[in-house]
Structures are given as structure tokens and as C-alpha cells.
Amino acid sequence: QTVSLSQFSFNSGSGNLELDPTLGDLTINAQNIWTNGNTISVWGLKTLTINNTGGNGIANGIALGGGLHIRSNATAILTGSNSYTGATTIAGGGTLQLGNGGTAGGIASTSAVIFDPGSTNNVLRFNRSDNPTFDREIRTGDNFNHRANISVANGTSATLSGAITPTSGGGGEFWKLGGGTLTITPNAGSSGRT
């Protein structure tokens, strides 16, 4: 299923957008996706790919900050730059993939990536050919079953330079997956187990 729009916009205060691509993978081709303070939530076992070549991706066009939630074993692939201002949360075995083999794909510059502490097997996956440095905060889960899984595609590399902290008071787990190379800079730090 593919939806092609020049612009995809919420009305301010209209409520959250629930995407459940149960009948097949869903691709949204849109230069701009304006959240206007609302949250996009992705459900289901399929993949949501957001293509925004030449646009602003998931963007907050007014003043308030909506966010992106990946849930219930869903996968969201971001292939461009994004400027929403809310949190990015991965829960329920969801996967957030940044890039699809090219040199673009990222979350908002102000957003942390939150691994929901009540979920297992949540993944942040890097699949970019330009070996990106990721400077956003990563908030891990709180124990063995609620860890942060960071995956790097084969033949590529990624660097984490932002803070790595538990979502709440406990000691979080941080695991590296995939065949690529992950570098953690001294500034990133970690108060849990790696």
C-alpha cells in the first residue's frame, strides 16, 4: 500500500494519528508531514516507510511538538531529515530504522530516543552508507528484558556521541546487534551495562 501526497497535515489539536498497516507494508510519500502538536503512532506487524526526499519529513509546522511512537512489533523507516519536536519512543518490540542504505535518514534534532521500560526487544537500527554520528540522548530500559538494542547494518558503521541513560532509576542494559561497527565516544557515557 502506497499513499502519495504533496503534504500530509494534522489539524491542530485533532488528536493522534494511529497507523495500523495490517493489510500490507505502508509507504507514505510526502514532502512534508505536519504533526501540529499531535503524535504519530505506528501499530501492527508491518512496516511504515516515510519517504520525504526534498521535504521536511515528519515535521511540526506550528508551535507544539508531536512525537513518533513505534509499537507492537512495527517497523518505521525514516529516509530523510525530520524536524518534529516531541519524543521518539520505541515500544512493544518495535524497530526504528534510520536510513535505507543511502546517506539520509534521522530523527528530530531535539528528540531523545526512549526505549520503553515496559517492553522487550525494541531496536534502533542504523542503515546508512555515510557512517553517521548520532548525538541524541538514548534512554535505555531498566533491566535485562527491557534493554536498548542498537543495530548497525552489515558493512557500515555508526557512532554514538550522546548520553546513554536508563529510562528510570534502575541500571539499564545496552546491546549492540548487526554486522556493522558501532563506536561509542567517551562523551556518550553509560550508567548501565553494555
Secondary structure, 3 states (H helix, E strand, C coil): CEEEEEEEECCCCCCCEEECCCCCCEEEEEEEEECCCCCEEECCCCEEEEECCCCCEEECCCCCCCCEEECCCCEEEECCCCECCCCEEECCCCEEEECCCCCCCCCCCCCCEEECCCCCCCEEEECCCCCCEECCCEEECCCHHHCEEEEECCCCEEEECCCEEECCCCCCEEEEECCCEEEECCCCCCCCEC
